[in-house]
Amino acid sequence: MLKTIFRFGLIIAALLILFELSKASLFIPELSSDVIIALSGAVFVGLGIYVGLKLRKERIVEVTAPVAIDHEQVKTLGLSEREMEVLQLIAEGFSNKEVAEKLFLSESTIKTHVSNLFVKLDVKRRAQAVTKAKALRIIHA
């Protein structure tokens, strides 16, 4: 919010300076007001580009290595290979219908796998299952 106020303040100040410079042609008759306005406009454009480049934020994207799956934890929970596939697809945001289409299974079969996952992970919702699976390091984040 403060940055926005500051930027608008600078714009207003620049306009006021531009108006004052346009009056300079009254004191220097050799220069027309159009030349003064064009020169001051060019200065402000250059100033705007310079300030814009200085204020530009660099975007940093952190790339982390894929999490190694804890196969011992998978065995401890008693998750089948198919349940792991379903869990991974749920984590990627697919619905039951989409998971069924990807795995060439019926939607009711996927619902059964999801229900089994909820019991084995001791959760009540898909989001909880994904969060717990990531915490247990049994799926790729």
C-alpha positions as semicolon CSV with decimal commas, in nm:
position;residue;x (nm);y (nm);z (nm)
1;M;0,000;0,000;0,000
2;L;0,280;0,238;0,090
3;K;0,456;0,165;-0,240
4;T;0,139;0,250;-0,433
5;I;0,100;0,581;-0,250
6;F;0,465;0,660;-0,314
7;R;0,433;0,582;-0,685
8;F;0,124;0,800;-0,728
9;G;0,301;1,078;-0,538
10;L;0,592;1,058;-0,780
11;I;0,356;1,072;-1,077
12;I;0,182;1,380;-0,942
13;A;0,516;1,548;-0,867
14;A;0,635;1,471;-1,220
15;L;0,321;1,625;-1,367
16;L;0,362;1,938;-1,156
17;I;0,723;1,973;-1,267
18;L;0,613;1,926;-1,628
19;F;0,356;2,205;-1,595
20;E;0,614;2,435;-1,439
21;L;0,861;2,362;-1,718
22;S;0,597;2,450;-1,974
23;K;0,589;2,800;-1,823
24;A;0,966;2,835;-1,887
25;S;0,895;2,920;-2,249
26;L;0,761;3,252;-2,126
27;F;1,104;3,340;-1,987
28;I;1,306;3,193;-2,275
29;P;1,125;3,305;-2,591
30;E;1,366;3,120;-2,824
31;L;1,232;2,782;-2,702
32;S;0,877;2,686;-2,782
33;S;0,664;2,521;-2,517
34;D;0,640;2,209;-2,737
35;V;1,018;2,158;-2,726
36;I;1,029;2,200;-2,349
37;I;0,740;1,957;-2,299
38;A;0,900;1,703;-2,534
39;L;1,238;1,726;-2,359
40;S;1,089;1,701;-2,012
41;G;0,869;1,411;-2,128
42;A;1,176;1,230;-2,260
43;V;1,355;1,288;-1,928
44;F;1,061;1,147;-1,733
45;V;1,031;0,845;-1,961
46;G;1,401;0,774;-1,911
47;L;1,364;0,825;-1,537
48;G;1,064;0,591;-1,533
49;I;1,254;0,319;-1,717
50;Y;1,552;0,355;-1,484
51;V;1,339;0,343;-1,168
52;G;1,133;0,055;-1,309
53;L;1,445;-0,152;-1,370
54;K;1,575;-0,075;-1,020
55;L;1,245;-0,168;-0,853
56;R;1,195;-0,486;-1,054
57;K;1,186;-0,790;-0,832
58;E;1,369;-1,101;-0,936
59;R;1,161;-1,412;-0,913
60;I;1,336;-1,699;-0,745
61;V;1,201;-2,045;-0,805
62;E;1,323;-2,309;-0,566
63;V;1,361;-2,652;-0,711
64;T;1,384;-2,934;-0,465
65;A;1,493;-3,287;-0,531
66;P;1,214;-3,542;-0,543
67;V;1,144;-3,703;-0,210
68;A;1,257;-4,063;-0,185
69;I;0,966;-4,288;-0,106
70;D;0,991;-4,467;0,227
71;H;0,910;-4,823;0,121
72;E;0,931;-4,950;0,479
73;Q;0,654;-4,709;0,576
74;V;0,445;-4,834;0,282
75;K;0,488;-5,191;0,404
76;T;0,409;-5,091;0,763
77;L;0,083;-4,928;0,654
78;G;-0,002;-5,229;0,437
79;L;-0,065;-5,026;0,122
80;S;-0,095;-5,219;-0,202
81;E;0,070;-5,109;-0,525
82;R;-0,269;-5,011;-0,670
83;E;-0,355;-4,808;-0,360
84;M;-0,023;-4,627;-0,398
85;E;-0,108;-4,545;-0,759
86;V;-0,449;-4,414;-0,656
87;L;-0,296;-4,209;-0,375
88;Q;-0,039;-4,054;-0,608
89;L;-0,309;-3,957;-0,860
90;I;-0,522;-3,809;-0,581
91;A;-0,220;-3,606;-0,473
92;E;-0,190;-3,478;-0,831
93;G;-0,548;-3,348;-0,804
94;F;-0,743;-3,602;-1,006
95;S;-1,103;-3,686;-0,920
96;N;-1,223;-4,042;-0,867
97;K;-1,361;-4,050;-1,220
98;E;-1,034;-3,925;-1,370
99;V;-0,833;-4,175;-1,164
100;A;-1,061;-4,453;-1,287
101;E;-1,006;-4,347;-1,647
102;K;-0,629;-4,329;-1,606
103;L;-0,604;-4,672;-1,440
104;F;-0,871;-4,834;-1,661
105;L;-1,084;-4,926;-1,360
106;S;-1,443;-4,856;-1,262
107;E;-1,521;-4,555;-1,046
108;S;-1,663;-4,780;-0,773
109;T;-1,331;-4,968;-0,759
110;I;-1,149;-4,637;-0,711
111;K;-1,393;-4,542;-0,435
112;T;-1,312;-4,872;-0,263
113;H;-0,937;-4,802;-0,290
114;V;-0,988;-4,448;-0,156
115;S;-1,193;-4,585;0,133
116;N;-0,919;-4,837;0,212
117;L;-0,661;-4,557;0,199
118;F;-0,863;-4,352;0,447
119;V;-0,872;-4,644;0,690
120;K;-0,504;-4,730;0,653
121;L;-0,391;-4,368;0,682
122;D;-0,647;-4,294;0,957
123;V;-0,793;-3,988;0,782
124;K;-1,139;-3,871;0,680
125;R;-1,073;-3,658;0,370
126;R;-0,867;-3,671;0,052
127;A;-0,668;-3,361;0,147
128;Q;-0,581;-3,515;0,483
129;A;-0,471;-3,834;0,309
130;V;-0,239;-3,642;0,076
131;T;-0,096;-3,432;0,361
132;K;-0,033;-3,737;0,576
133;A;0,117;-3,931;0,285
134;K;0,359;-3,646;0,213
135;A;0,452;-3,626;0,582
136;L;0,515;-4,001;0,588
137;R;0,714;-3,971;0,263
138;I;0,514;-4,238;0,084
139;I;0,428;-4,026;-0,223
140;H;0,617;-3,776;-0,437
141;A;0,545;-3,420;-0,333
